[in-house]
């Protein structure tokens, strides 16, 4: 479905950069810009962008972590954020999405958008970390390409020699692409005439820095353009890309509140409720029943909600008698099968097997309001428990080092599961909106040490008892 065009007034300007251009260089052009490190998967949600904000993506990570996803950018555009790309990762993503509302600026963007290049490594560099201001240790292929092209147009080198040098550079892996390495390679291969012309090019580039570093030139161009731009942006929105993965990313990375330095994500707040809040169970039951019934609210009388859900169950031909005993045991405990009537068993089975979880639910839907309200009410406790859990971990260890057995025992106690089987644990987890007990166990890693210390007051002084050897 295509929604109407949305008009939004432009507000804050965010910039993600690192090796291409420094924070001080950004602020020299745009003093009001909010500068972030090179972007990676999830950062568009972590930043807390609002409708009308602008973000210029210059640099992004890809080798050591998951890169920014296309659908994350589309999601921001759909929410009224103006997304601009240039120079590096930004130019690449803009070339891929310029027909879907992302803006591209600069020579490198035009090169990608025109199909002259399509390889990601054309903009890749090796660089240091934030403590060293992401200083680049290699040179991107696009800088070599434009430097040689501009030098040839200026008559410093002939076009055939420039093409020969560029071909040699393309054969190098991107970490090995430096001006000095290229000269050494020419010398080693005995191509002295090319080496001489290459030296002439580097001498000329010292006097023409814009040609030497097209990445930076494009970034400055984009910043200048955004500084001068004060009009509104019009965003065409098509939401066919908004899959459960996008909803999952929103929930996993977006802060629960807008308070400064918020450490609790939406998903973490929901997980805490799923794991430990007694109010969650009846709320989740109503949300799932309303979802089954096709209702847009949970504020319906119980009889009306149950009747509508039961009607949908019947309409889809779901019948308890069609299931084998083994299939029933995946969703119902022996006690439930022996003590509950058929209608109640069927409702429980459908609730627990529904393809709906808080982790991948569209929390902008009306049905999610009650869940978000509960998460906000429990945010202070969840945040404190999470922070305590982090502080209790010895240096160099993460929540992944917490022993599985301790997680299992803790959840058994929290959920009052006496001598449970694996199936019982899965059923208890599904009742709380988890796909399985394994998913619940992983969610609890971030809370269990702090919860034992803060809530149950039994966590030992040393954290070694909960860590895997």
Secondary structure, DSSP 8 states (H G I E B T S, - for coil): -EEEEEEE----EEEE-SSSS-HHHHHHH-TT-EEESSB-TTHHHHTT--TT-EEEE--B--SSS----HHHHHHHHHTT-EEEEETTHHHHHHHHHGGGT-EEESHHHHHHHTTS---GGGS---B--GGGTT-BSS--HHHHHHHHHHHHHTTSS-HHHHHHHHHHHHTS-GGG--HHHHHHHHHHTT-HHHHHHHHHHHHHHHH-HHHH-HHHHHHHHHHHHHHH--S-EEEEEE-TT--HHHHHHHHHHSBSS-STT---BHHHHHHHHHHH-HHHHHHHHHHHHHHHHT-S-S-S-HHHHHHHHHHHHHHTT--GGGS-HHHHHTTS-HHHHHHS-HHHHHHHHHHHHSS--GGGS-TTSGGGHHHHHHHHHTHHHHHHHHHHHHHHS-TT--GGGB-HHHHHHHHHHHTT-SS--HHHHHHHHHHTT-SSHHHHHHHHTTTHHHHHHHTSS---SSGGGGB--
